[in-house]
Amino acid sequence: MRLAWFFLVLAIATEIAGLTALKAAGAYVGHAVMYGSIALSYVFLARAVKTIPVGVAYAIWEGSGVALITLVSVLVFDHVLTGREMLGLSMAVAGILLVNAGKVQDEEGER
Amino acid sequence: MSMSSFSFAFAVLAGIFDVAANLASTKSNGFSHRGWGAISIVLVLAAFALLAEAVKGMELAIAYAVLGATGIFGTAISGRLLFGQRLKPVGWIGLCLVFGAVLVLHTA
């Protein structure tokens, strides 16, 4: 199970790297890098959803993707957070925690 | 069909491709079925290409919200129907919050 979470984190990290590259580099290079890292991200996601329910994994992938991209724009691109963005970030964190709490554990153990 | 509903259809289609990519990813059993793994990657790249097509005629924020809603809820519902992966009510509240976050952050 722990390994699956490690792969989910890798999937999110590669997604963020791709989107950051898209923002930092120009049109063509940025797009090429983004498609490459999205593909890589799905290789990791496939490992993660071996044990994590796919609905949970995808919601976490999508939610932390958008939240972390906002943080990257603060840290790398000197963006200042608006109240709305702070609200969005808190919603993402709360939502991910609830989705995770809502998983129905497989009584038989890992499949 | 008007230009904007055409773009909207592209955004919905992008979401559907995204859901299909997630299902193929699950079917690949951690890439041990390479065919399903490859299909999953092709589908997700197609989803992004469709999103790029959608934003030519509509705002990125709206397109992303449509993609997010289709992707997040579509994946959870199909995961339950196809793989029997159930979610407690609190998990569905969480899904709504994540979708809300996507909406808030993309329109911020």
Backbone of each chain as ProteinMPNN parsed JSONL, in Angstrom:
{"seq_chain_A": "MRLAWFFLVLAIATEIAGLTALKAAGAYVGHAVMYGSIALSYVFLARAVKTIPVGVAYAIWEGSGVALITLVSVLVFDHVLTGREMLGLSMAVAGILLVNAGKVQDEEGER", "coords_chain_A": {"N_chain_A": [[0.824, -1.206, 0.0], [1.943, 1.242, 0.837], [3.845, 1.619, -1.127], [2.254, 2.101, -3.321], [1.26, 4.653, -2.729], [3.61, 6.079, -2.863], [4.092, 5.875, -5.607], [1.901, 7.326, -6.517], [2.529, 9.878, -5.6], [4.807, 10.308, -7.166], [3.568, 10.344, -9.667], [2.06, 12.672, -9.462], [4.117, 14.536, -9.106], [5.489, 14.388, -11.594], [3.498, 15.309, -13.251], [3.203, 17.97, -12.344], [5.766, 18.919, -12.949], [5.666, 18.842, -15.727], [3.607, 20.693, -16.307], [4.72, 23.0, -15.245], [6.918, 23.286, -16.888], [5.597, 23.81, -19.231], [4.655, 26.314, -18.689], [7.01, 27.743, -18.221], [8.738, 27.315, -20.455], [8.748, 28.037, -24.0], [6.083, 27.87, -26.494], [6.377, 25.441, -28.31], [8.485, 23.72, -27.301], [7.682, 23.598, -24.639], [5.144, 22.36, -24.865], [5.89, 19.859, -25.92], [7.466, 18.812, -23.84], [5.514, 18.766, -21.872], [3.604, 16.859, -22.829], [5.227, 14.617, -22.797], [5.812, 14.365, -20.026], [3.273, 14.017, -18.972], [2.598, 11.555, -20.033], [4.502, 9.943, -18.748], [3.669, 10.386, -16.178], [1.26, 8.973, -16.161], [2.204, 6.385, -16.339], [3.233, 6.018, -13.812], [0.873, 6.482, -12.385], [-0.627, 4.261, -13.103], [0.707, 2.28, -11.675], [0.075, 3.104, -9.112], [-2.736, 2.806, -8.973], [-3.03, 0.142, -8.786], [-3.432, -0.641, -6.189], [-4.681, 1.531, -4.887], [-8.01, 2.795, -4.9], [-9.305, 3.75, -8.085], [-10.899, 6.05, -8.446], [-10.369, 7.544, -6.173], [-7.569, 7.888, -6.372], [-7.41, 9.385, -8.765], [-8.853, 11.715, -8.131], [-7.198, 12.767, -6.155], [-4.874, 13.128, -7.647], [-5.682, 15.032, -9.556], [-6.671, 17.122, -7.859], [-4.451, 17.743, -6.132], [-2.701, 18.384, -8.094], [-3.68, 20.807, -9.272], [-3.625, 22.42, -6.992], [-0.885, 22.388, -6.249], [0.303, 23.504, -8.485], [-0.541, 26.1, -8.235], [0.903, 26.795, -5.949], [3.49, 26.517, -6.983], [3.49, 28.634, -8.759], [3.567, 30.687, -6.962], [6.03, 30.268, -5.646], [7.963, 29.986, -7.704], [7.29, 31.693, -9.817], [6.904, 34.117, -8.606], [4.296, 34.859, -7.818], [1.564, 36.454, -6.133], [-0.565, 35.253, -3.636], [-4.098, 35.325, -3.914], [-7.098, 35.975, -1.981], [-9.07, 34.283, -2.851], [-7.58, 32.252, -4.054], [-6.345, 31.2, -1.815], [-8.555, 30.158, -0.541], [-9.302, 28.209, -2.442], [-7.036, 26.513, -2.309], [-7.262, 25.559, 0.339], [-9.676, 24.206, 0.117], [-8.95, 22.179, -1.643], [-7.09, 20.698, -0.142], [-8.701, 19.902, 2.066], [-10.679, 18.463, 0.694], [-9.17, 16.352, -0.454], [-8.325, 15.006, 1.849], [-10.827, 14.15, 2.815], [-11.754, 12.517, 0.684], [-9.905, 10.52, 0.85], [-10.464, 9.568, 3.396], [-12.881, 8.468, 2.854], [-12.545, 6.1, 1.481], [-13.414, 2.73, 0.963], [-12.166, 0.221, 2.778], [-10.602, -2.7, 1.595], [-11.542, -5.7, 2.844], [-10.304, -8.101, 2.485], [-7.686, -7.538, 2.265], [-4.84, -6.518, 0.267], [-5.341, -6.435, -3.276]], "CA_chain_A": [[0.0, 0.0, 0.0], [2.824, 2.414, 0.895], [4.488, 1.748, -2.422], [1.258, 2.706, -4.21], [1.223, 6.091, -2.439], [4.857, 6.609, -3.402], [3.904, 6.028, -7.05], [0.949, 8.413, -6.739], [3.3, 11.116, -5.413], [5.628, 10.446, -8.377], [2.665, 10.71, -10.768], [1.721, 14.089, -9.277], [5.346, 15.311, -9.329], [5.778, 14.484, -13.027], [2.462, 16.171, -13.82], [3.568, 19.351, -11.998], [6.961, 19.269, -13.722], [5.231, 19.091, -17.103], [2.838, 21.935, -16.395], [5.655, 24.094, -14.991], [7.713, 23.428, -18.113], [4.72, 24.439, -20.211], [4.57, 27.727, -18.334], [8.334, 28.358, -18.284], [9.303, 27.272, -21.801], [7.86, 28.549, -25.036], [5.022, 27.014, -27.005], [6.644, 24.099, -28.836], [9.258, 22.917, -26.344], [6.816, 23.417, -23.487], [4.135, 21.348, -25.166], [6.529, 18.556, -26.075], [7.838, 18.355, -22.501], [4.297, 18.479, -21.124], [3.044, 15.581, -23.262], [6.134, 13.579, -22.299], [5.688, 14.109, -18.592], [1.933, 13.485, -18.694], [2.683, 10.124, -20.345], [5.262, 9.342, -17.652], [2.806, 10.479, -15.006], [0.286, 7.893, -16.229], [2.894, 5.129, -16.04], [3.253, 5.958, -12.341], [-0.507, 6.387, -11.911], [-1.033, 2.867, -13.301], [1.249, 1.538, -10.531], [-0.646, 3.51, -7.905], [-4.111, 2.316, -8.935], [-3.042, -1.301, -8.514], [-3.994, -0.825, -4.853], [-5.551, 2.644, -4.484], [-9.162, 2.873, -5.809], [-8.966, 4.69, -9.16], [-11.601, 7.315, -8.236], [-9.632, 8.244, -5.119], [-6.263, 8.271, -6.911], [-7.557, 10.435, -9.761], [-9.251, 12.958, -7.458], [-5.999, 13.29, -5.492], [-3.981, 13.547, -8.735], [-6.235, 16.272, -10.115], [-6.758, 18.158, -6.822], [-3.155, 18.255, -5.701], [-2.082, 18.992, -9.274], [-4.079, 22.215, -9.4], [-3.174, 23.143, -5.793], [0.571, 22.552, -6.263], [0.646, 24.443, -9.559], [-0.729, 27.429, -7.643], [2.054, 27.025, -5.077], [4.669, 26.717, -7.835], [3.446, 29.993, -9.316], [3.983, 31.573, -5.875], [7.443, 30.085, -5.315], [8.864, 30.115, -8.851], [6.975, 32.814, -10.69], [6.661, 35.301, -7.766], [2.882, 35.224, -7.818], [1.046, 36.683, -4.785], [-1.839, 34.551, -3.479], [-5.304, 36.093, -3.617], [-7.956, 35.313, -1.003], [-9.748, 33.221, -3.576], [-6.646, 31.142, -4.237], [-6.161, 30.556, -0.507], [-9.773, 29.364, -0.346], [-9.189, 27.044, -3.326], [-6.015, 25.612, -1.769], [-7.798, 24.873, 1.521], [-10.691, 23.256, -0.343], [-8.265, 21.03, -2.238], [-6.516, 19.891, 0.943], [-9.812, 19.285, 2.802], [-11.309, 17.484, -0.197], [-8.306, 15.179, -0.591], [-8.393, 14.277, 3.118], [-12.132, 13.482, 2.903], [-11.794, 11.435, -0.306], [-9.073, 9.467, 1.404], [-11.186, 8.998, 4.536], [-14.073, 7.807, 2.352], [-12.248, 4.822, 0.82], [-13.861, 1.532, 1.676], [-11.016, -0.686, 2.815], [-10.842, -4.075, 1.178], [-11.332, -6.548, 4.026], [-9.439, -9.232, 2.129], [-6.32, -7.055, 2.111], [-4.549, -5.98, -1.059], [-5.64, -7.326, -4.386]], "C_chain_A": [[0.861, 1.259, 0.0], [3.479, 2.704, -0.439], [3.541, 2.447, -3.405], [1.198, 4.218, -3.987], [2.467, 6.773, -2.963], [4.719, 6.844, -4.909], [2.921, 7.154, -7.377], [1.645, 9.774, -6.601], [4.177, 11.37, -6.641], [4.774, 10.91, -9.561], [2.314, 12.194, -10.684], [2.937, 14.967, -9.581], [5.65, 15.458, -10.818], [4.748, 15.369, -13.727], [2.821, 17.646, -13.598], [4.76, 19.813, -12.826], [6.57, 19.629, -15.151], [4.518, 20.42, -17.246], [3.726, 23.149, -16.148], [6.486, 24.371, -16.235], [6.894, 24.147, -19.179], [4.663, 25.947, -19.977], [5.908, 28.441, -18.565], [8.88, 28.423, -19.705], [8.292, 27.795, -22.806], [6.92, 27.477, -25.559], [5.452, 25.585, -27.363], [7.381, 23.21, -27.862], [8.387, 22.583, -25.132], [5.776, 22.333, -23.709], [4.733, 19.957, -25.253], [6.873, 17.973, -24.705], [6.585, 17.958, -21.723], [3.696, 17.13, -21.53], [3.905, 14.426, -22.766], [5.917, 13.307, -20.826], [4.292, 13.643, -18.202], [1.927, 11.973, -18.953], [3.383, 9.386, -19.204], [4.41, 9.3, -16.379], [1.794, 9.331, -14.987], [0.915, 6.516, -16.03], [2.918, 4.936, -14.524], [1.836, 5.777, -11.78], [-1.012, 4.937, -12.023], [-0.533, 1.992, -12.15], [0.441, 1.824, -9.273], [-2.031, 2.868, -7.835], [-4.189, 0.784, -8.898], [-3.704, -1.524, -7.156], [-4.91, 0.312, -4.402], [-6.759, 2.659, -5.437], [-8.966, 4.0, -6.823], [-9.66, 6.055, -8.979], [-10.881, 8.191, -7.219], [-8.302, 8.765, -5.672], [-6.395, 9.435, -7.888], [-7.939, 11.771, -9.123], [-8.044, 13.601, -6.771], [-5.019, 13.844, -6.533], [-4.416, 14.925, -9.266], [-6.203, 17.417, -9.081], [-5.408, 18.668, -6.393], [-2.402, 18.848, -6.869], [-2.4, 20.477, -9.352], [-3.608, 23.034, -8.192], [-1.674, 23.415, -5.847], [1.032, 23.51, -7.352], [0.491, 25.885, -9.063], [0.45, 27.777, -6.738], [3.328, 27.269, -5.884], [4.673, 28.142, -8.386], [3.81, 31.026, -8.244], [5.496, 31.513, -5.698], [8.372, 30.383, -6.486], [8.583, 31.378, -9.659], [6.573, 34.082, -9.922], [5.216, 35.812, -7.789], [2.446, 35.471, -6.368], [-0.357, 36.078, -4.694], [-2.998, 35.517, -3.219], [-6.117, 35.318, -2.578], [-8.651, 34.109, -1.614], [-8.856, 31.992, -3.75], [-6.386, 30.418, -2.926], [-7.357, 29.667, -0.198], [-9.689, 28.069, -1.163], [-8.197, 26.026, -2.796], [-6.555, 24.853, -0.56], [-8.859, 23.85, 1.126], [-10.049, 21.997, -0.906], [-7.737, 20.106, -1.143], [-7.629, 19.162, 1.707], [-10.464, 18.182, 1.966], [-10.502, 16.205, -0.304], [-8.345, 14.332, 0.681], [-9.71, 13.504, 3.215], [-12.239, 12.311, 1.924], [-11.043, 10.231, 0.245], [-9.766, 8.762, 2.566], [-12.385, 8.185, 4.058], [-13.827, 6.502, 1.625], [-12.823, 3.684, 1.656], [-12.721, 0.531, 1.612], [-11.43, -2.094, 2.407], [-10.521, -5.002, 2.347], [-10.355, -7.689, 3.751], [-7.969, -8.812, 2.072], [-6.099, -6.615, 0.687], [-4.858, -6.983, -2.147], [-4.471, -7.42, -5.329]], "O_chain_A": [[0.578, 2.219, -0.718], [3.649, 3.857, -0.835], [3.966, 3.273, -4.214], [1.097, 4.981, -4.947], [2.408, 7.903, -3.449], [5.163, 7.867, -5.429], [3.077, 7.852, -8.379], [1.39, 10.697, -7.375], [4.283, 12.505, -7.106], [5.195, 11.753, -10.352], [2.275, 12.889, -11.699], [2.814, 16.008, -10.227], [6.029, 16.542, -11.263], [5.074, 16.088, -14.672], [2.757, 18.461, -14.518], [4.782, 20.932, -13.339], [7.076, 20.597, -15.717], [4.778, 21.182, -18.176], [3.526, 24.202, -16.753], [6.731, 25.522, -16.595], [7.41, 24.976, -19.928], [4.628, 26.743, -20.916], [5.947, 29.578, -19.035], [9.419, 29.448, -20.122], [7.116, 27.971, -22.486], [6.959, 26.327, -25.121], [4.946, 24.625, -26.782], [6.967, 22.078, -27.613], [8.357, 21.444, -24.664], [5.554, 21.487, -22.842], [4.17, 18.993, -24.734], [6.611, 16.801, -24.434], [6.579, 16.955, -21.008], [3.319, 16.34, -20.665], [3.387, 13.383, -22.365], [5.846, 12.15, -20.412], [4.137, 12.943, -17.202], [1.332, 11.208, -18.195], [2.919, 8.34, -18.75], [4.428, 8.329, -15.622], [1.5, 8.779, -13.927], [0.238, 5.581, -15.601], [2.66, 3.844, -14.018], [1.624, 5.024, -10.83], [-1.73, 4.453, -11.149], [-1.232, 1.086, -11.698], [0.157, 0.929, -8.478], [-2.459, 2.433, -6.766], [-5.273, 0.207, -8.968], [-4.454, -2.485, -6.984], [-5.826, 0.081, -3.613], [-6.577, 2.551, -6.65], [-8.511, 5.086, -6.463], [-9.087, 7.091, -9.314], [-10.792, 9.409, -7.375], [-7.948, 9.927, -5.471], [-5.593, 10.369, -7.853], [-7.429, 12.823, -9.51], [-7.883, 14.821, -6.798], [-4.413, 14.895, -6.327], [-3.608, 15.844, -9.397], [-5.769, 18.529, -9.385], [-5.206, 19.878, -6.29], [-1.554, 19.721, -6.68], [-1.501, 21.307, -9.483], [-3.237, 24.199, -8.338], [-1.228, 24.519, -5.536], [2.013, 24.234, -7.185], [1.274, 26.767, -9.414], [0.94, 28.906, -6.75], [4.146, 28.116, -5.524], [5.722, 28.781, -8.47], [4.3, 32.109, -8.565], [6.167, 32.542, -5.61], [9.442, 30.962, -6.299], [9.504, 32.048, -10.126], [5.984, 35.002, -10.491], [4.957, 37.016, -7.782], [2.906, 34.774, -5.464], [-1.219, 36.336, -5.535], [-2.881, 36.423, -2.394], [-5.852, 34.142, -2.328], [-8.8, 33.064, -0.982], [-9.305, 30.853, -3.614], [-6.225, 29.198, -2.898], [-7.207, 28.568, 0.335], [-9.965, 26.981, -0.656], [-8.461, 24.824, -2.82], [-6.34, 23.647, -0.436], [-8.943, 22.77, 1.711], [-10.532, 20.887, -0.681], [-7.912, 18.889, -1.206], [-7.527, 17.963, 1.968], [-10.762, 17.1, 2.474], [-11.054, 15.106, -0.254], [-8.393, 13.103, 0.616], [-9.725, 12.349, 3.642], [-12.746, 11.246, 2.275], [-11.483, 9.088, 0.124], [-9.68, 7.543, 2.715], [-12.859, 7.305, 4.777], [-14.777, 5.85, 1.19], [-12.73, 3.679, 2.883], [-12.354, 0.053, 0.538], [-12.471, -2.603, 2.823], [-9.374, -5.082, 2.789], [-9.674, -8.177, 4.653], [-7.099, -9.654, 1.853], [-7.061, -6.361, -0.039], [-4.675, -8.19, -1.99], [-4.542, -8.131, -6.331]]}, "seq_chain_B": "MSMSSFSFAFAVLAGIFDVAANLASTKSNGFSHRGWGAISIVLVLAAFALLAEAVKGMELAIAYAVLGATGIFGTAISGRLLFGQRLKPVGWIGLCLVFGAVLVLHTA", "coords_chain_B": {"N_chain_B": [[-24.341, 23.748, -35.248], [-23.208, 26.02, -32.84], [-20.136, 27.921, -32.471], [-19.264, 28.035, -29.776], [-20.644, 25.959, -28.443], [-19.55, 23.877, -29.754], [-16.913, 23.952, -28.86], [-17.414, 23.406, -26.192], [-18.315, 20.783, -26.385], [-15.897, 19.579, -27.108], [-14.495, 19.912, -24.712], [-15.989, 18.333, -22.932], [-15.644, 15.871, -24.16], [-12.892, 15.611, -23.833], [-12.838, 15.198, -21.086], [-14.175, 12.736, -20.956], [-12.353, 11.098, -22.321], [-10.304, 11.266, -20.523], [-11.36, 9.918, -18.297], [-11.616, 7.373, -19.47], [-8.913, 6.855, -19.873], [-8.053, 6.586, -17.235], [-9.437, 4.297, -16.494], [-8.354, 2.395, -18.219], [-5.801, 2.482, -17.276], [-6.144, 1.367, -14.746], [-6.936, -1.191, -15.529], [-4.554, -2.052, -16.594], [-3.149, -3.094, -14.56], [-0.936, -2.034, -13.022], [0.814, -1.663, -15.153], [1.476, -4.241, -15.944], [-0.041, -5.409, -17.857], [0.802, -4.497, -20.752], [-0.43, -3.564, -23.063], [-2.901, -2.413, -22.253], [-1.793, -0.431, -20.675], [-0.426, 1.129, -22.559], [-2.615, 1.966, -24.095], [-3.891, 3.533, -22.209], [-2.074, 5.68, -21.92], [-2.114, 6.779, -24.507], [-4.788, 7.595, -24.562], [-4.859, 9.568, -22.514], [-3.161, 11.488, -23.533], [-4.583, 12.167, -25.79], [-6.772, 13.295, -24.529], [-5.672, 15.661, -23.482], [-4.973, 16.906, -25.872], [-7.504, 17.31, -26.946], [-8.466, 19.078, -25.045], [-6.821, 21.251, -25.56], [-7.829, 21.905, -28.012], [-10.425, 22.635, -27.315], [-10.023, 25.0, -25.829], [-9.556, 26.851, -27.74], [-11.901, 27.978, -28.442], [-13.19, 28.64, -26.105], [-13.058, 29.785, -22.646], [-10.148, 28.919, -20.743], [-10.484, 28.4, -18.024], [-13.183, 27.628, -17.803], [-13.24, 25.428, -19.519], [-11.477, 23.757, -18.16], [-12.878, 23.327, -15.819], [-15.075, 21.898, -16.761], [-13.772, 19.628, -17.751], [-12.649, 18.748, -15.341], [-14.92, 18.155, -13.748], [-16.173, 16.114, -15.285], [-14.071, 14.274, -15.308], [-13.372, 13.753, -12.534], [-15.819, 12.948, -11.248], [-16.777, 11.107, -13.117], [-14.726, 9.165, -13.135], [-14.856, 8.203, -10.489], [-17.461, 7.164, -10.422], [-17.377, 5.243, -12.522], [-15.367, 3.622, -11.515], [-16.625, 2.491, -9.4], [-18.741, 1.126, -10.661], [-17.436, -0.583, -12.515], [-15.224, -1.749, -11.23], [-16.06, -2.228, -8.716], [-15.262, -0.514, -6.676], [-16.01, 1.001, -3.887], [-17.189, 4.039, -2.295], [-17.39, 5.84, 0.689], [-20.041, 8.024, 1.975], [-18.744, 10.344, 2.951], [-16.516, 10.432, 1.362], [-17.589, 11.118, -1.121], [-18.385, 13.697, -0.547], [-15.873, 14.768, -0.258], [-14.981, 14.487, -2.927], [-16.639, 16.386, -4.134], [-15.632, 18.679, -2.905], [-12.984, 18.697, -3.893], [-13.52, 19.059, -6.587], [-14.733, 21.566, -6.384], [-12.501, 23.028, -5.575], [-10.895, 22.87, -7.858], [-12.45, 24.365, -9.55], [-12.515, 26.891, -8.198], [-9.754, 27.551, -8.112], [-9.034, 27.611, -10.801], [-10.563, 29.666, -11.775], [-9.699, 31.777, -10.403]], "CA_chain_B": [[-23.835, 23.941, -33.892], [-22.441, 27.257, -32.749], [-18.728, 27.738, -32.159], [-19.008, 27.804, -28.359], [-21.09, 24.626, -28.036], [-18.571, 22.988, -30.368], [-15.795, 23.921, -27.911], [-17.908, 22.74, -24.997], [-18.302, 19.351, -26.695], [-14.493, 19.161, -27.047], [-14.108, 19.843, -23.301], [-16.645, 17.139, -22.364], [-14.968, 14.726, -24.767], [-11.594, 15.527, -23.164], [-13.115, 14.573, -19.794], [-14.505, 11.322, -21.177], [-11.089, 10.43, -22.651], [-9.549, 11.211, -19.279], [-11.952, 8.815, -17.531], [-11.23, 6.137, -20.155], [-7.487, 6.658, -19.607], [-7.937, 6.09, -15.858], [-9.936, 2.921, -16.444], [-7.35, 1.57, -18.892], [-4.675, 2.459, -16.351], [-6.478, 0.378, -13.723], [-6.915, -2.491, -16.199], [-3.185, -2.457, -16.925], [-2.607, -3.739, -13.365], [0.407, -1.532, -12.774], [1.587, -1.811, -16.392], [1.87, -5.604, -16.302], [-0.65, -5.595, -19.176], [1.362, -3.329, -21.431], [-1.398, -3.059, -24.033], [-3.788, -1.487, -21.543], [-0.974, 0.703, -20.246], [-0.19, 1.971, -23.734], [-3.908, 2.578, -24.436], [-4.119, 4.565, -21.213], [-1.24, 6.855, -22.235], [-2.651, 7.386, -25.733], [-6.048, 8.257, -24.214], [-4.659, 10.789, -21.735], [-2.584, 12.494, -24.433], [-5.703, 12.618, -26.621], [-7.59, 14.174, -23.691], [-5.025, 16.98, -23.438], [-5.079, 17.486, -27.208], [-8.886, 17.779, -27.062], [-8.58, 20.264, -24.198], [-6.17, 22.33, -26.305], [-8.776, 22.249, -29.08], [-11.568, 23.301, -26.67], [-9.704, 26.352, -25.363], [-9.503, 27.794, -28.862], [-13.188, 28.664, -28.545], [-13.778, 28.953, -24.804], [-12.059, 30.117, -21.63], [-9.447, 27.78, -20.155], [-11.077, 28.133, -16.713], [-14.436, 26.889, -17.99], [-12.888, 24.145, -20.117], [-10.861, 22.936, -17.13], [-13.932, 22.942, -14.883], [-15.849, 20.839, -17.416], [-12.898, 18.452, -17.747], [-12.509, 18.304, -13.956], [-16.171, 17.54, -13.306], [-16.332, 14.842, -15.979], [-12.994, 13.37, -14.903], [-13.414, 13.355, -11.125], [-17.02, 12.165, -10.941], [-16.826, 9.988, -14.066], [-13.799, 8.118, -12.699], [-15.36, 7.6, -9.254], [-18.654, 6.374, -10.741], [-16.984, 4.052, -13.285], [-14.587, 2.752, -10.624], [-17.6, 1.74, -8.603], [-19.509, 0.222, -11.521], [-16.627, -1.591, -13.208], [-14.266, -2.458, -10.378], [-16.643, -2.404, -7.383], [-14.548, 0.28, -5.676], [-17.018, 1.874, -3.29], [-16.732, 5.218, -1.575], [-18.356, 6.24, 1.711], [-20.596, 9.362, 1.69], [-17.757, 11.397, 3.221], [-15.643, 10.458, 0.188], [-18.286, 11.877, -2.176], [-18.27, 15.107, -0.139], [-14.496, 15.101, -0.614], [-14.916, 14.667, -4.384], [-17.265, 17.683, -4.431], [-14.686, 19.721, -2.482], [-11.865, 18.732, -4.85], [-14.03, 19.698, -7.803], [-14.883, 22.983, -6.045], [-11.161, 23.613, -5.56], [-10.479, 23.014, -9.26], [-13.243, 25.487, -10.056], [-12.063, 28.139, -7.561], [-8.378, 27.885, -8.48], [-8.917, 27.928, -12.223], [-11.232, 30.927, -12.117], [-9.138, 32.811, -9.514]], "C_chain_B": [[-22.962, 25.193, -33.849], [-21.013, 26.954, -32.32], [-18.528, 27.363, -30.685], [-19.505, 26.433, -27.904], [-20.178, 23.556, -28.618], [-17.376, 22.821, -29.42], [-16.182, 23.18, -26.643], [-17.887, 21.226, -25.195], [-16.881, 18.797, -26.632], [-14.05, 18.979, -25.593], [-14.716, 18.614, -22.626], [-15.938, 15.883, -22.86], [-13.596, 14.505, -24.122], [-11.764, 14.835, -21.812], [-13.394, 13.095, -19.935], [-13.246, 10.517, -21.508], [-10.236, 10.258, -21.398], [-10.042, 10.057, -18.399], [-11.522, 7.475, -18.136], [-9.758, 5.816, -19.896], [-7.289, 6.08, -18.205], [-8.375, 4.643, -15.754], [-8.93, 1.978, -17.093], [-6.13, 1.408, -17.99], [-4.897, 1.427, -15.25], [-6.413, -1.035, -14.304], [-5.491, -2.991, -16.442], [-2.512, -3.167, -15.756], [-1.141, -3.345, -13.155], [1.349, -1.767, -13.941], [2.039, -3.24, -16.669], [1.126, -6.044, -17.568], [-0.265, -4.365, -19.985], [0.408, -2.721, -22.44], [-2.319, -2.034, -23.396], [-3.033, -0.248, -21.091], [-0.76, 1.683, -21.394], [-1.476, 2.693, -24.132], [-4.19, 3.745, -23.491], [-3.337, 5.838, -21.533], [-1.751, 7.571, -23.487], [-3.921, 8.178, -25.412], [-5.821, 9.56, -23.452], [-4.037, 11.884, -22.61], [-3.669, 13.056, -25.358], [-6.588, 13.584, -25.831], [-6.999, 15.581, -23.645], [-5.093, 17.678, -24.795], [-6.485, 18.045, -27.432], [-9.113, 19.037, -26.229], [-7.977, 21.48, -24.91], [-7.084, 22.834, -27.42], [-9.956, 23.059, -28.496], [-11.248, 24.754, -26.327], [-9.522, 27.346, -26.504], [-10.804, 28.594, -28.932], [-13.847, 28.99, -27.222], [-12.677, 29.243, -23.798], [-11.457, 28.862, -21.008], [-10.091, 27.38, -18.822], [-12.333, 27.27, -16.835], [-14.129, 25.489, -18.519], [-12.331, 23.204, -19.051], [-11.892, 22.465, -16.121], [-14.766, 21.801, -15.457], [-15.057, 19.534, -17.401], [-12.795, 17.868, -16.331], [-13.747, 17.577, -13.464], [-16.36, 16.173, -13.953], [-15.319, 13.823, -15.475], [-13.153, 12.853, -13.485], [-14.627, 12.475, -10.832], [-17.139, 10.953, -11.865], [-15.94, 8.842, -13.618], [-14.321, 7.418, -11.447], [-16.561, 6.698, -9.548], [-18.265, 5.106, -11.52], [-16.174, 3.089, -12.442], [-15.519, 1.903, -9.783], [-18.32, 0.71, -9.463], [-18.665, -0.917, -12.078], [-15.733, -2.399, -12.282], [-14.791, -2.653, -8.962], [-15.916, -1.636, -6.292], [-15.499, 1.304, -5.079], [-16.382, 3.0, -2.495], [-17.799, 5.557, -0.547], [-18.874, 7.643, 1.391], [-19.581, 10.481, 1.91], [-16.779, 11.54, 2.046], [-16.269, 11.249, -0.95], [-18.266, 13.366, -1.849], [-16.879, 15.611, -0.508], [-14.344, 15.354, -2.109], [-15.506, 16.02, -4.779], [-16.331, 18.83, -4.056], [-13.511, 19.841, -3.448], [-12.316, 19.41, -6.135], [-14.205, 21.206, -7.581], [-13.54, 23.698, -6.079], [-10.651, 23.847, -6.978], [-11.17, 24.24, -9.864], [-12.713, 26.82, -9.525], [-10.669, 28.528, -8.054], [-8.252, 28.247, -9.957], [-9.622, 29.214, -12.614], [-10.685, 32.081, -11.269], [-8.386, 33.871, -10.319]], "O_chain_B": [[-22.098, 25.398, -34.702], [-20.718, 25.852, -31.858], [-17.726, 26.484, -30.371], [-18.863, 25.799, -27.067], [-20.043, 22.468, -28.058], [-16.889, 21.711, -29.203], [-15.387, 22.423, -26.086], [-17.494, 20.478, -24.3], [-16.671, 17.679, -26.162], [-13.333, 18.034, -25.267], [-14.05, 17.936, -21.844], [-15.668, 14.958, -22.094], [-13.185, 13.368, -23.891], [-10.95, 13.995, -21.43], [-12.917, 12.286, -19.14], [-13.085, 9.391, -21.037], [-9.544, 9.255, -21.228], [-9.243, 9.315, -17.829], [-11.116, 6.56, -17.418], [-9.392, 4.653, -19.721], [-6.46, 5.192, -18.006], [-7.775, 3.852, -15.027], [-8.679, 0.887, -16.581], [-5.509, 0.346, -17.943], [-3.978, 0.707, -14.863], [-5.906, -1.957, -13.665], [-5.248, -4.197, -16.491], [-1.45, -3.768, -15.914], [-0.244, -4.188, -13.116], [2.535, -2.035, -13.749], [2.891, -3.455, -17.53], [1.587, -6.938, -18.277], [-0.921, -3.326, -19.911], [0.42, -1.509, -22.659], [-2.503, -0.934, -23.917], [-3.571, 0.859, -21.12], [-0.893, 2.895, -21.231], [-1.45, 3.877, -24.467], [-4.662, 4.802, -23.91], [-3.871, 6.942, -21.429], [-1.815, 8.8, -23.532], [-4.117, 9.284, -25.916], [-6.505, 10.551, -23.706], [-4.347, 13.064, -22.448], [-3.683, 14.247, -25.67], [-7.092, 14.565, -26.378], [-7.723, 16.571, -23.755], [-5.252, 18.896, -24.863], [-6.65, 19.111, -28.026], [-9.842, 19.942, -26.633], [-8.531, 22.579, -24.875], [-7.111, 24.025, -27.731], [-10.417, 24.029, -29.097], [-12.086, 25.638, -26.507], [-9.353, 28.542, -26.268], [-10.825, 29.728, -29.41], [-14.94, 29.554, -27.197], [-11.503, 28.982, -24.06], [-12.152, 27.873, -20.775], [-10.231, 26.195, -18.519], [-12.527, 26.317, -16.08], [-14.678, 24.496, -18.041], [-12.656, 22.017, -19.025], [-11.808, 21.345, -15.618], [-15.121, 20.86, -14.748], [-15.592, 18.472, -17.081], [-12.846, 16.651, -16.146], [-13.651, 16.519, -12.842], [-16.667, 15.193, -13.274], [-15.652, 12.661, -15.244], [-13.078, 11.646, -13.253], [-14.497, 11.398, -10.248], [-17.562, 9.883, -11.427], [-16.336, 7.679, -13.702], [-14.246, 6.194, -11.34], [-16.67, 5.604, -8.996], [-18.762, 4.02, -11.22], [-16.27, 1.875, -12.62], [-15.233, 0.742, -9.493], [-18.492, -0.439, -9.055], [-19.103, -2.067, -12.116], [-15.505, -3.588, -12.51], [-14.083, -3.172, -8.099], [-15.936, -2.033, -5.127], [-15.765, 2.344, -5.681], [-15.224, 2.934, -2.082], [-18.987, 5.563, -0.868], [-18.242, 8.377, 0.632], [-19.552, 11.453, 1.156], [-16.279, 12.632, 1.772], [-15.573, 11.968, -1.667], [-18.146, 14.203, -2.744], [-16.718, 16.727, -1.002], [-13.674, 16.3, -2.523], [-14.964, 16.718, -5.636], [-16.236, 19.826, -4.774], [-13.088, 20.947, -3.785], [-11.596, 20.23, -6.704], [-13.88, 22.017, -8.448], [-13.442, 24.831, -6.55], [-10.052, 24.882, -7.27], [-10.56, 25.034, -10.581], [-12.488, 27.758, -10.289], [-10.424, 29.69, -8.376], [-7.445, 29.103, -10.319], [-9.325, 29.795, -13.658], [-11.141, 33.218, -11.391], [-7.849, 34.817, -9.744]]}, "name": "protein", "num_of_chains": 2, "seq": "MRLAWFFLVLAIATEIAGLTALKAAGAYVGHAVMYGSIALSYVFLARAVKTIPVGVAYAIWEGSGVALITLVSVLVFDHVLTGREMLGLSMAVAGILLVNAGKVQDEEGERMSMSSFSFAFAVLAGIFDVAANLASTKSNGFSHRGWGAISIVLVLAAFALLAEAVKGMELAIAYAVLGATGIFGTAISGRLLFGQRLKPVGWIGLCLVFGAVLVLHTA"}
